[in-house]
Every structure is written in structure tokens, then in C-alpha cells.
Amino acid sequence: MKSRPTLKDIAAELNVSHPTVSRALADHDSISDEMKAKVREAARRLGYVANSSARMLRRGHTDVIGLLLPDLTNEFYGAVATRVADDCSHQGRQMVLSISAGDPDRELALVRALLESRPSGLIVALSPQARAETIELLRGTSCVQFLVVHPRLGGPSVTVEDSGGARQAIEHLVKLGHRRIGFVGPSPTLHIGEARLRGVQQALKQQALKLDDRLVQLGPSTAEFGHASVSALLDLPQPPTALYLSTAQLSHGGLRAIAERRLQAPRDLSVVVAGNAPWYEFWPGGGLTSITLPMAELADAASALVMRKSARRGAAAGAAVQLAFDLFVRGSTGPAKKSGR
């Protein structure tokens, strides 16, 4: 098997010294632009691949940015991974993606593996039940916390105002005259569930309204629960005139229940969903009104923080970026019927 070309092979090809080739590939100021171009062309022609292990030994880290996410089935996380990968590419870095599935034990193993590769920085969306050992391993690294912040870890973070999206959804429906608003959300034992429920309660309280427990369905954030919950709400003697489905999975299941009954939004009821699936825009009747995380801004902020921190360009140890949810008003929400449903 033919061995890979080395720096010495490039030097022999160009009849220059080995250190000249090394400095040219490292973009050293002592080497002219003309020589750098010749060396890079020879390296390309010969099929030279840099020894990242040797470079890591010299510098103590690689040009890799690790990204740890809970899953990719949620379109938001898939879009974030793509955006961070693009940001890394523009900075001459490479992204390594790991998926924890929200499992603290798997998460710990993945953090160990990422740190063994000596990344220059990490962006981590840790599970709320992250192991103490995971936190200890990450402490002192060039790490940016994403969406979920563990106080024991500290350091830079990028988050959203957790109850803000729910407040926006309810405020929008109340302004349209709706009073019987159904809410389907995650279990309040989870941080996301508690935050969404709190946002709903805050928005109603501001309008001197109370949350009707009969119109609330809380449980696992799955399409199955979303379908069952919306079906139960629509079967009430006095069903809601509007619905807020507060996660992407709950939205998908709830919309299926609405479609099965051949109901139309907003003619039969107004609907606010969560997420930013491309097909939301093309839902019959002018699209689905949605509460959406600002994906691009979140990903770019995390990338910028981890790049600055890994390059030691003054990213403050406790730097915190907090963004707001976006409300996209489309055709699925409209004024409440005066006579109610």
C-alpha cells in the first residue's frame, strides 16, 4: 500500500527545506505569499494530509468544536447542528456532533469521548438531570451551555426567556377575543413544562382571566399525547375556541386530531403551534400561527461565544446571551366568534 506523502516529499518536490514547507502550510509571516501558494499547490497535487495528532500535541487542542444535543428528530436541533457546522466551516474549524437522547449516562460517556479528542471548544445542551461527573468534566473547559443552564457548571450560556413564548401565544389569542383557550403542554415536573405553564398563567392574569383546568392537558411531549389531548378537549361539552400546542411533537399530534374531525382553522377554532417546520407555512387556510425559537440567532451566538472562548479573545466567564421567542402570525388564528362554539 502506498504511503501518504509527507512534508519531506513536498520539500523534495519543490527543492526547498522541510521547515520552509512547514511554515508555509502554517501561514507563517516569514514565508512569501508566492511560496505559500506553491507549497499548497504541491500539497494538493501530492495528496498531502496534515497530521492533526502532531499539531494537537504542539498546541494542546485540535480545531474541532464539539456539539452535544439531545436529539435530531426535533427539526430545531437539526437546523442548529447545520448552522453551527456552517459557522465552524467559515472559521476553518470542524464540528463533531454527539446525540445524548436525553440520557444522563449516555451523555456522560459522550462528554468523555469529546474531551478525549481535545476539542478547542464545546457547545452542550445538557439534560436537566446531568450527572455530577459530567459537570465536573466540563468545568474549566472552553464550554458554552446551550438552552439549559446548570448553575454548578457556570461559564458562557445561550438561552431563551423560558416562559416568553407561551405568554406571546396566549396574549395573541386573548387579543383576538378568545377566552376558552385550550393548552396542551409538557409535564410541569420538567423545566420546559413548568415554564410554559407559568407563561400561560402570567398572560391570562395580566388580562384578569383565570386558567380553566378543564382546558389544560399536561403530559409527555409526544405526538400521541398531543393527539389524545386535543381529541379530549374537542369532546368537551363546551370545547375551546382556541388551542395553544406548546411543543413541536404535541403540535403534530394535535393537528392530526383536528384534521381527523375535518375542522378548519380559524373557521372552527384558532390554533397556535410550536416549532418552525417548513410545511407550517403551507397549511390550508394561510399557514399555521407558530411560536418559534430564533434558531439562527441562537446557533450563531453559541458559535461566536465558543470561538472567542477557545481562542481566548476575552469571552467573559459568565457571559450570558438570552433571546426571545418569535411569534409568526399566519392564517390559523382569527377573531373569536361572538356566539362562541
C-alpha positions as YAML, in Angstrom:
chain: A
units: angstrom
residues:
- id: 1
  name: MET
  ca: [0.00, 0.00, 0.00]
- id: 2
  name: LYS
  ca: [1.37, 3.39, -1.00]
- id: 3
  name: SER
  ca: [2.30, 5.54, 1.99]
- id: 4
  name: ARG
  ca: [0.89, 9.02, 2.40]
- id: 5
  name: PRO
  ca: [3.13, 11.90, 1.27]
- id: 6
  name: THR
  ca: [4.95, 13.82, 3.99]
- id: 7
  name: LEU
  ca: [6.32, 17.32, 4.42]
- id: 8
  name: LYS
  ca: [9.69, 15.98, 3.23]
- id: 9
  name: ASP
  ca: [8.07, 14.80, 0.00]
- id: 10
  name: ILE
  ca: [6.67, 18.28, -0.64]
- id: 11
  name: ALA
  ca: [10.08, 19.81, 0.16]
- id: 12
  name: ALA
  ca: [11.81, 17.46, -2.29]
- id: 13
  name: GLU
  ca: [9.21, 18.22, -4.97]
- id: 14
  name: LEU
  ca: [9.89, 21.97, -4.68]
- id: 15
  name: ASN
  ca: [13.59, 21.71, -3.82]
- id: 16
  name: VAL
  ca: [13.13, 23.70, -0.61]
- id: 17
  name: SER
  ca: [13.78, 22.92, 3.05]
- id: 18
  name: HIS
  ca: [11.44, 20.92, 5.28]
- id: 19
  name: PRO
  ca: [10.99, 23.89, 7.73]
- id: 20
  name: THR
  ca: [10.03, 26.16, 4.81]
- id: 21
  name: VAL
  ca: [7.19, 23.80, 3.84]
- id: 22
  name: SER
  ca: [6.04, 23.52, 7.45]
- id: 23
  name: ARG
  ca: [5.97, 27.30, 7.93]
- id: 24
  name: ALA
  ca: [4.24, 27.84, 4.57]
- id: 25
  name: LEU
  ca: [1.42, 25.44, 5.46]
- id: 26
  name: ALA
  ca: [1.09, 27.15, 8.85]
- id: 27
  name: ASP
  ca: [0.73, 30.53, 7.03]
- id: 28
  name: HIS
  ca: [3.80, 31.91, 8.80]
- id: 29
  name: ASP
  ca: [4.60, 35.60, 8.14]
- id: 30
  name: SER
  ca: [8.22, 34.77, 7.28]
- id: 31
  name: ILE
  ca: [7.15, 32.94, 4.09]
- id: 32
  name: SER
  ca: [6.17, 34.88, 0.98]
- id: 33
  name: ASP
  ca: [2.69, 34.58, -0.48]
- id: 34
  name: GLU
  ca: [4.20, 33.17, -3.67]
- id: 35
  name: MET
  ca: [5.96, 30.36, -1.80]
- id: 36
  name: LYS
  ca: [2.84, 29.61, 0.26]
- id: 37
  name: ALA
  ca: [0.85, 29.23, -2.95]
- id: 38
  name: LYS
  ca: [3.48, 26.87, -4.44]
- id: 39
  name: VAL
  ca: [3.59, 24.74, -1.30]
- id: 40
  name: ARG
  ca: [-0.21, 24.48, -1.07]
- id: 41
  name: GLU
  ca: [-0.47, 23.53, -4.74]
- id: 42
  name: ALA
  ca: [2.21, 20.85, -4.33]
- id: 43
  name: ALA
  ca: [0.47, 19.54, -1.20]
- id: 44
  name: ARG
  ca: [-2.81, 19.32, -3.10]
- id: 45
  name: ARG
  ca: [-1.19, 17.65, -6.10]
- id: 46
  name: LEU
  ca: [0.64, 15.07, -3.99]
- id: 47
  name: GLY
  ca: [-2.40, 14.36, -1.79]
- id: 48
  name: TYR
  ca: [-0.79, 15.54, 1.44]
- id: 49
  name: VAL
  ca: [-2.97, 15.38, 4.59]
- id: 50
  name: ALA
  ca: [-1.83, 17.26, 7.70]
- id: 51
  name: ASN
  ca: [-1.03, 15.25, 10.84]
- id: 52
  name: SER
  ca: [-3.66, 16.57, 13.24]
- id: 53
  name: SER
  ca: [-2.29, 14.47, 16.11]
- id: 54
  name: ALA
  ca: [1.11, 16.13, 15.86]
- id: 55
  name: ARG
  ca: [-0.49, 19.54, 15.63]
- id: 56
  name: MET
  ca: [-2.63, 18.75, 18.68]
- id: 57
  name: LEU
  ca: [0.48, 17.77, 20.66]
- id: 58
  name: ARG
  ca: [2.07, 21.10, 19.82]
- id: 59
  name: ARG
  ca: [-0.97, 23.24, 20.59]
- id: 60
  name: GLY
  ca: [-2.77, 21.11, 23.20]
- id: 61
  name: HIS
  ca: [-6.04, 21.02, 21.24]
- id: 62
  name: THR
  ca: [-7.49, 20.42, 17.79]
- id: 63
  name: ASP
  ca: [-9.54, 22.68, 15.51]
- id: 64
  name: VAL
  ca: [-12.63, 20.65, 16.44]
- id: 65
  name: ILE
  ca: [-15.75, 22.15, 18.04]
- id: 66
  name: GLY
  ca: [-17.89, 19.57, 19.82]
- id: 67
  name: LEU
  ca: [-21.67, 19.93, 19.72]
- id: 68
  name: LEU
  ca: [-23.77, 17.86, 22.15]
- id: 69
  name: LEU
  ca: [-27.54, 17.84, 21.53]
- id: 70
  name: PRO
  ca: [-30.37, 15.73, 22.99]
- id: 71
  name: ASP
  ca: [-31.75, 14.61, 19.61]
- id: 72
  name: LEU
  ca: [-32.14, 15.40, 15.91]
- id: 73
  name: THR
  ca: [-35.77, 14.28, 15.49]
- id: 74
  name: ASN
  ca: [-36.79, 17.80, 16.55]
- id: 75
  name: GLU
  ca: [-36.29, 19.94, 13.45]
- id: 76
  name: PHE
  ca: [-34.95, 22.77, 15.62]
- id: 77
  name: TYR
  ca: [-31.93, 20.77, 16.77]
- id: 78
  name: GLY
  ca: [-31.25, 19.56, 13.23]
- id: 79
  name: ALA
  ca: [-31.26, 23.15, 12.00]
- id: 80
  name: VAL
  ca: [-28.97, 24.23, 14.86]
- id: 81
  name: ALA
  ca: [-26.47, 21.49, 14.02]
- id: 82
  name: THR
  ca: [-26.39, 22.58, 10.38]
- id: 83
  name: ARG
  ca: [-25.95, 26.23, 11.33]
- id: 84
  name: VAL
  ca: [-23.12, 25.53, 13.80]
- id: 85
  name: ALA
  ca: [-21.40, 23.30, 11.21]
- id: 86
  name: ASP
  ca: [-21.55, 26.16, 8.71]
- id: 87
  name: ASP
  ca: [-20.19, 28.62, 11.28]
- id: 88
  name: CYS
  ca: [-17.31, 26.25, 12.07]
- id: 89
  name: SER
  ca: [-16.52, 25.80, 8.39]
- id: 90
  name: HIS
  ca: [-16.30, 29.56, 7.89]
- id: 91
  name: GLN
  ca: [-13.86, 29.74, 10.80]
- id: 92
  name: GLY
  ca: [-11.67, 26.92, 9.49]
- id: 93
  name: ARG
  ca: [-12.91, 24.55, 12.21]
- id: 94
  name: GLN
  ca: [-14.67, 21.20, 12.13]
- id: 95
  name: MET
  ca: [-17.75, 20.24, 14.12]
- id: 96
  name: VAL
  ca: [-18.19, 16.86, 15.81]
- id: 97
  name: LEU
  ca: [-21.82, 16.08, 16.66]
- id: 98
  name: SER
  ca: [-22.95, 13.82, 19.53]
- id: 99
  name: ILE
  ca: [-26.55, 12.90, 20.40]
- id: 100
  name: SER
  ca: [-27.37, 12.14, 24.05]
- id: 101
  name: ALA
  ca: [-31.08, 11.21, 23.63]
- id: 102
  name: GLY
  ca: [-31.54, 12.99, 26.98]
- id: 103
  name: ASP
  ca: [-29.93, 10.02, 28.77]
- id: 104
  name: PRO
  ca: [-27.58, 11.24, 31.55]
- id: 105
  name: ASP
  ca: [-25.41, 8.09, 31.40]
- id: 106
  name: ARG
  ca: [-25.04, 8.25, 27.63]
- id: 107
  name: GLU
  ca: [-24.39, 11.97, 27.95]
- id: 108
  name: LEU
  ca: [-21.52, 11.34, 30.37]
- id: 109
  name: ALA
  ca: [-19.92, 8.80, 28.01]
- id: 110
  name: LEU
  ca: [-20.22, 11.22, 25.08]
- id: 111
  name: VAL
  ca: [-18.67, 14.09, 27.04]
- id: 112
  name: ARG
  ca: [-15.73, 11.84, 27.94]
- id: 113
  name: ALA
  ca: [-15.28, 10.89, 24.27]
- id: 114
  name: LEU
  ca: [-15.48, 14.51, 23.12]
- id: 115
  name: LEU
  ca: [-12.90, 15.65, 25.67]
- id: 116
  name: GLU
  ca: [-10.56, 12.82, 24.68]
- id: 117
  name: SER
  ca: [-10.44, 14.33, 21.18]
- id: 118
  name: ARG
  ca: [-9.07, 17.57, 22.74]
- id: 119
  name: PRO
  ca: [-11.58, 19.94, 21.11]
- id: 120
  name: SER
  ca: [-10.87, 23.66, 21.10]
- id: 121
  name: GLY
  ca: [-14.40, 24.25, 22.38]
- id: 122
  name: LEU
  ca: [-17.75, 22.64, 23.23]
- id: 123
  name: ILE
  ca: [-21.39, 23.66, 22.85]
- id: 124
  name: VAL
  ca: [-23.55, 21.49, 25.11]
- id: 125
  name: ALA
  ca: [-27.30, 21.18, 25.55]
- id: 126
  name: LEU
  ca: [-27.17, 19.05, 28.68]
- id: 127
  name: SER
  ca: [-30.09, 17.11, 30.11]
- id: 128
  name: PRO
  ca: [-31.67, 18.64, 33.24]
- id: 129
  name: GLN
  ca: [-30.55, 15.52, 35.19]
- id: 130
  name: ALA
  ca: [-26.91, 15.71, 34.03]
- id: 131
  name: ARG
  ca: [-24.56, 13.64, 36.20]
- id: 132
  name: ALA
  ca: [-22.30, 15.43, 38.69]
- id: 133
  name: GLU
  ca: [-19.34, 13.78, 36.96]
- id: 134
  name: THR
  ca: [-20.41, 15.28, 33.64]
- id: 135
  name: ILE
  ca: [-20.47, 18.75, 35.18]
- id: 136
  name: GLU
  ca: [-17.07, 18.17, 36.78]
- id: 137
  name: LEU
  ca: [-15.54, 17.03, 33.47]
- id: 138
  name: LEU
  ca: [-16.81, 20.14, 31.68]
- id: 139
  name: ARG
  ca: [-15.80, 22.59, 34.39]
- id: 140
  name: GLY
  ca: [-12.73, 24.53, 33.30]
- id: 141
  name: THR
  ca: [-13.10, 23.65, 29.60]
- id: 142
  name: SER
  ca: [-13.96, 26.04, 26.77]
- id: 143
  name: CYS
  ca: [-17.65, 25.19, 27.08]
- id: 144
  name: VAL
  ca: [-20.82, 27.11, 26.19]
- id: 145
  name: GLN
  ca: [-24.11, 25.94, 27.69]
- id: 146
  name: PHE
  ca: [-26.98, 25.90, 25.20]
- id: 147
  name: LEU
  ca: [-30.67, 26.41, 26.17]
- id: 148
  name: VAL
  ca: [-30.32, 24.60, 29.53]
- id: 149
  name: VAL
  ca: [-28.06, 26.21, 32.14]
- id: 150
  name: HIS
  ca: [-26.63, 24.25, 35.06]
- id: 151
  name: PRO
  ca: [-25.56, 26.71, 37.78]
- id: 152
  name: ARG
  ca: [-22.91, 24.26, 39.02]
- id: 153
  name: LEU
  ca: [-21.16, 24.46, 35.66]
- id: 154
  name: GLY
  ca: [-21.31, 28.20, 35.05]
- id: 155
  name: GLY
  ca: [-19.49, 29.77, 32.14]
- id: 156
  name: PRO
  ca: [-20.96, 31.33, 28.98]
- id: 157
  name: SER
  ca: [-24.51, 30.41, 28.01]
- id: 158
  name: VAL
  ca: [-27.06, 30.98, 25.26]
- id: 159
  name: THR
  ca: [-30.74, 30.67, 26.23]
- id: 160
  name: VAL
  ca: [-34.24, 31.94, 25.54]
- id: 161
  name: GLU
  ca: [-36.58, 33.58, 28.03]
- id: 162
  name: ASP
  ca: [-38.25, 30.33, 29.01]
- id: 163
  name: SER
  ca: [-41.86, 31.40, 29.57]
- id: 164
  name: GLY
  ca: [-41.92, 34.15, 26.93]
- id: 165
  name: GLY
  ca: [-43.21, 32.06, 24.03]
- id: 166
  name: ALA
  ca: [-46.22, 30.83, 25.99]
- id: 167
  name: ARG
  ca: [-47.04, 34.40, 27.05]
- id: 168
  name: GLN
  ca: [-46.91, 35.56, 23.43]
- id: 169
  name: ALA
  ca: [-49.20, 32.76, 22.27]
- id: 170
  name: ILE
  ca: [-51.87, 33.43, 24.90]
- id: 171
  name: GLU
  ca: [-51.64, 37.22, 24.54]
- id: 172
  name: HIS
  ca: [-52.21, 36.85, 20.80]
- id: 173
  name: LEU
  ca: [-55.30, 34.68, 21.29]
- id: 174
  name: VAL
  ca: [-56.74, 36.90, 24.04]
- id: 175
  name: LYS
  ca: [-56.36, 39.98, 21.80]
- id: 176
  name: LEU
  ca: [-58.43, 38.13, 19.21]
- id: 177
  name: GLY
  ca: [-61.22, 37.82, 21.76]
- id: 178
  name: HIS
  ca: [-60.72, 34.18, 22.81]
- id: 179
  name: ARG
  ca: [-61.49, 33.29, 26.41]
- id: 180
  name: ARG
  ca: [-61.88, 29.49, 26.27]
- id: 181
  name: ILE
  ca: [-58.27, 28.69, 25.33]
- id: 182
  name: GLY
  ca: [-57.10, 25.08, 25.43]
- id: 183
  name: PHE
  ca: [-53.49, 24.50, 26.45]
- id: 184
  name: VAL
  ca: [-51.55, 21.28, 25.72]
- id: 185
  name: GLY
  ca: [-48.09, 21.24, 27.29]
- id: 186
  name: PRO
  ca: [-45.30, 19.08, 28.71]
- id: 187
  name: SER
  ca: [-45.44, 17.80, 32.27]
- id: 188
  name: PRO
  ca: [-44.84, 20.62, 34.78]
- id: 189
  name: THR
  ca: [-42.31, 18.37, 36.54]
- id: 190
  name: LEU
  ca: [-39.98, 19.23, 33.63]
- id: 191
  name: HIS
  ca: [-38.42, 22.68, 33.42]
- id: 192
  name: ILE
  ca: [-39.87, 23.31, 29.96]
- id: 193
  name: GLY
  ca: [-43.33, 22.25, 31.13]
- id: 194
  name: GLU
  ca: [-43.21, 24.44, 34.24]
- id: 195
  name: ALA
  ca: [-42.02, 27.41, 32.18]
- id: 196
  name: ARG
  ca: [-44.74, 27.08, 29.52]
- id: 197
  name: LEU
  ca: [-47.48, 26.68, 32.14]
- id: 198
  name: ARG
  ca: [-46.14, 29.71, 34.00]
- id: 199
  name: GLY
  ca: [-46.18, 31.78, 30.80]
- id: 200
  name: VAL
  ca: [-49.81, 30.84, 30.11]
- id: 201
  name: GLN
  ca: [-50.84, 31.75, 33.66]
- id: 202
  name: GLN
  ca: [-48.97, 35.07, 33.52]
- id: 203
  name: ALA
  ca: [-50.58, 36.10, 30.23]
- id: 204
  name: LEU
  ca: [-54.09, 35.28, 31.49]
- id: 205
  name: LYS
  ca: [-53.51, 37.03, 34.82]
- id: 206
  name: GLN
  ca: [-52.47, 40.21, 33.02]
- id: 207
  name: GLN
  ca: [-55.91, 40.20, 31.37]
- id: 208
  name: ALA
  ca: [-57.70, 39.43, 34.66]
- id: 209
  name: LEU
  ca: [-58.51, 35.94, 33.38]
- id: 210
  name: LYS
  ca: [-58.10, 32.57, 35.10]
- id: 211
  name: LEU
  ca: [-56.80, 29.33, 33.68]
- id: 212
  name: ASP
  ca: [-59.64, 26.80, 33.39]
- id: 213
  name: ASP
  ca: [-58.20, 23.46, 34.49]
- id: 214
  name: ARG
  ca: [-60.72, 21.64, 32.27]
- id: 215
  name: LEU
  ca: [-58.96, 23.17, 29.24]
- id: 216
  name: VAL
  ca: [-55.47, 22.07, 30.27]
- id: 217
  name: GLN
  ca: [-53.75, 18.85, 29.20]
- id: 218
  name: LEU
  ca: [-50.23, 18.20, 30.55]
- id: 219
  name: GLY
  ca: [-48.11, 15.12, 29.94]
- id: 220
  name: PRO
  ca: [-45.34, 13.62, 27.82]
- id: 221
  name: SER
  ca: [-44.21, 15.72, 24.88]
- id: 222
  name: THR
  ca: [-45.19, 13.21, 22.20]
- id: 223
  name: ALA
  ca: [-47.38, 13.26, 19.12]
- id: 224
  name: GLU
  ca: [-49.51, 10.54, 20.69]
- id: 225
  name: PHE
  ca: [-50.25, 12.63, 23.78]
- id: 226
  name: GLY
  ca: [-50.91, 15.67, 21.60]
- id: 227
  name: HIS
  ca: [-53.47, 13.71, 19.58]
- id: 228
  name: ALA
  ca: [-55.21, 12.27, 22.64]
- id: 229
  name: SER
  ca: [-55.25, 15.64, 24.44]
- id: 230
  name: VAL
  ca: [-56.73, 17.63, 21.58]
- id: 231
  name: SER
  ca: [-59.33, 14.89, 20.99]
- id: 232
  name: ALA
  ca: [-60.34, 15.10, 24.68]
- id: 233
  name: LEU
  ca: [-60.58, 18.91, 24.57]
- id: 234
  name: LEU
  ca: [-62.71, 18.86, 21.43]
- id: 235
  name: ASP
  ca: [-65.07, 16.33, 23.06]
- id: 236
  name: LEU
  ca: [-65.89, 18.68, 25.97]
- id: 237
  name: PRO
  ca: [-69.50, 19.94, 26.23]
- id: 238
  name: GLN
  ca: [-68.01, 23.42, 25.79]
- id: 239
  name: PRO
  ca: [-64.86, 22.91, 23.75]
- id: 240
  name: PRO
  ca: [-62.21, 25.63, 23.46]
- id: 241
  name: THR
  ca: [-62.44, 28.28, 20.77]
- id: 242
  name: ALA
  ca: [-58.64, 28.31, 20.50]
- id: 243
  name: LEU
  ca: [-55.72, 25.98, 21.16]
- id: 244
  name: TYR
  ca: [-52.08, 26.51, 22.08]
- id: 245
  name: LEU
  ca: [-49.98, 23.38, 21.40]
- id: 246
  name: SER
  ca: [-46.70, 24.17, 23.08]
- id: 247
  name: THR
  ca: [-44.10, 21.77, 21.60]
- id: 248
  name: ALA
  ca: [-43.46, 20.58, 18.06]
- id: 249
  name: GLN
  ca: [-44.36, 16.96, 18.88]
- id: 250
  name: LEU
  ca: [-47.59, 17.95, 20.66]
- id: 251
  name: SER
  ca: [-48.42, 20.20, 17.72]
- id: 252
  name: HIS
  ca: [-48.02, 17.41, 15.18]
- id: 253
  name: GLY
  ca: [-50.30, 15.07, 17.12]
- id: 254
  name: GLY
  ca: [-52.85, 17.77, 17.88]
- id: 255
  name: LEU
  ca: [-53.08, 18.83, 14.25]
- id: 256
  name: ARG
  ca: [-53.78, 15.23, 13.28]
- id: 257
  name: ALA
  ca: [-56.74, 15.17, 15.69]
- id: 258
  name: ILE
  ca: [-58.07, 18.41, 14.19]
- id: 259
  name: ALA
  ca: [-57.69, 17.08, 10.63]
- id: 260
  name: GLU
  ca: [-59.45, 13.82, 11.52]
- id: 261
  name: ARG
  ca: [-62.53, 15.81, 12.57]
- id: 262
  name: ARG
  ca: [-62.36, 17.88, 9.38]
- id: 263
  name: LEU
  ca: [-62.18, 21.08, 11.40]
- id: 264
  name: GLN
  ca: [-60.71, 24.16, 9.78]
- id: 265
  name: ALA
  ca: [-58.65, 26.88, 11.42]
- id: 266
  name: PRO
  ca: [-59.62, 29.56, 12.13]
- id: 267
  name: ARG
  ca: [-63.21, 28.94, 10.97]
- id: 268
  name: ASP
  ca: [-63.87, 26.28, 13.64]
- id: 269
  name: LEU
  ca: [-61.15, 27.14, 16.14]
- id: 270
  name: SER
  ca: [-57.92, 29.14, 16.22]
- id: 271
  name: VAL
  ca: [-54.65, 27.23, 16.62]
- id: 272
  name: VAL
  ca: [-51.17, 28.28, 17.72]
- id: 273
  name: VAL
  ca: [-48.46, 25.63, 17.30]
- id: 274
  name: ALA
  ca: [-44.80, 25.36, 18.28]
- id: 275
  name: GLY
  ca: [-41.78, 24.97, 16.04]
- id: 276
  name: ASN
  ca: [-40.91, 26.06, 12.54]
- id: 277
  name: ALA
  ca: [-41.47, 23.09, 10.23]
- id: 278
  name: PRO
  ca: [-41.39, 24.25, 6.58]
- id: 279
  name: TRP
  ca: [-44.87, 22.85, 5.96]
- id: 280
  name: TYR
  ca: [-46.39, 25.12, 8.63]
- id: 281
  name: GLU
  ca: [-46.35, 27.91, 6.08]
- id: 282
  name: PHE
  ca: [-48.40, 25.86, 3.62]
- id: 283
  name: TRP
  ca: [-51.11, 24.56, 5.97]
- id: 284
  name: PRO
  ca: [-54.54, 25.09, 4.34]
- id: 285
  name: GLY
  ca: [-56.06, 28.47, 5.07]
- id: 286
  name: GLY
  ca: [-52.89, 30.56, 5.05]
- id: 287
  name: GLY
  ca: [-50.48, 28.61, 7.24]
- id: 288
  name: LEU
  ca: [-50.12, 27.94, 10.95]
- id: 289
  name: THR
  ca: [-49.51, 30.65, 13.52]
- id: 290
  name: SER
  ca: [-46.45, 29.47, 15.43]
- id: 291
  name: ILE
  ca: [-44.20, 30.20, 18.38]
- id: 292
  name: THR
  ca: [-40.65, 29.61, 17.18]
- id: 293
  name: LEU
  ca: [-37.20, 29.57, 18.71]
- id: 294
  name: PRO
  ca: [-34.83, 32.01, 16.95]
- id: 295
  name: MET
  ca: [-32.68, 29.15, 15.62]
- id: 296
  name: ALA
  ca: [-30.18, 31.12, 13.55]
- id: 297
  name: GLU
  ca: [-29.57, 33.71, 16.27]
- id: 298
  name: LEU
  ca: [-29.18, 31.06, 18.98]
- id: 299
  name: ALA
  ca: [-26.75, 28.96, 16.92]
- id: 300
  name: ASP
  ca: [-24.71, 31.97, 15.82]
- id: 301
  name: ALA
  ca: [-24.50, 33.30, 19.38]
- id: 302
  name: ALA
  ca: [-23.29, 29.93, 20.68]
- id: 303
  name: SER
  ca: [-20.74, 29.66, 17.86]
- id: 304
  name: ALA
  ca: [-19.43, 33.17, 18.47]
- id: 305
  name: LEU
  ca: [-19.05, 32.56, 22.22]
- id: 306
  name: VAL
  ca: [-17.26, 29.23, 21.85]
- id: 307
  name: MET
  ca: [-14.93, 30.61, 19.14]
- id: 308
  name: ARG
  ca: [-13.98, 33.60, 21.31]
- id: 309
  name: LYS
  ca: [-13.55, 31.47, 24.41]
- id: 310
  name: SER
  ca: [-11.47, 28.80, 22.66]
- id: 311
  name: ALA
  ca: [-9.30, 31.50, 21.05]
- id: 312
  name: ARG
  ca: [-9.06, 33.28, 24.44]
- id: 313
  name: ARG
  ca: [-10.29, 36.53, 22.93]
- id: 314
  name: GLY
  ca: [-11.96, 37.81, 26.04]
- id: 315
  name: ALA
  ca: [-15.23, 35.89, 26.31]
- id: 316
  name: ALA
  ca: [-16.30, 36.60, 29.87]
- id: 317
  name: ALA
  ca: [-16.52, 33.55, 32.09]
- id: 318
  name: GLY
  ca: [-20.16, 34.29, 32.87]
- id: 319
  name: ALA
  ca: [-21.21, 35.79, 29.52]
- id: 320
  name: ALA
  ca: [-24.92, 35.12, 29.03]
- id: 321
  name: VAL
  ca: [-26.95, 35.68, 25.87]
- id: 322
  name: GLN
  ca: [-30.73, 35.46, 26.27]
- id: 323
  name: LEU
  ca: [-33.02, 35.77, 23.26]
- id: 324
  name: ALA
  ca: [-36.79, 35.94, 22.86]
- id: 325
  name: PHE
  ca: [-39.16, 33.55, 21.09]
- id: 326
  name: ASP
  ca: [-40.64, 34.66, 17.75]
- id: 327
  name: LEU
  ca: [-44.39, 34.76, 17.07]
- id: 328
  name: PHE
  ca: [-45.26, 34.20, 13.41]
- id: 329
  name: VAL
  ca: [-48.90, 35.12, 12.80]
- id: 330
  name: ARG
  ca: [-50.40, 33.18, 9.89]
- id: 331
  name: GLY
  ca: [-53.85, 32.07, 8.84]
- id: 332
  name: SER
  ca: [-54.73, 29.59, 11.63]
- id: 333
  name: THR
  ca: [-55.71, 32.27, 14.16]
- id: 334
  name: GLY
  ca: [-58.61, 34.69, 13.87]
- id: 335
  name: PRO
  ca: [-61.20, 36.57, 15.95]
- id: 336
  name: ALA
  ca: [-63.38, 34.55, 18.30]
- id: 337
  name: LYS
  ca: [-66.97, 34.08, 17.20]
- id: 338
  name: LYS
  ca: [-69.25, 36.26, 19.28]
- id: 339
  name: SER
  ca: [-71.63, 33.40, 19.92]
- id: 340
  name: GLY
  ca: [-68.77, 31.01, 20.87]
- id: 341
  name: ARG
  ca: [-68.63, 27.38, 19.85]
...
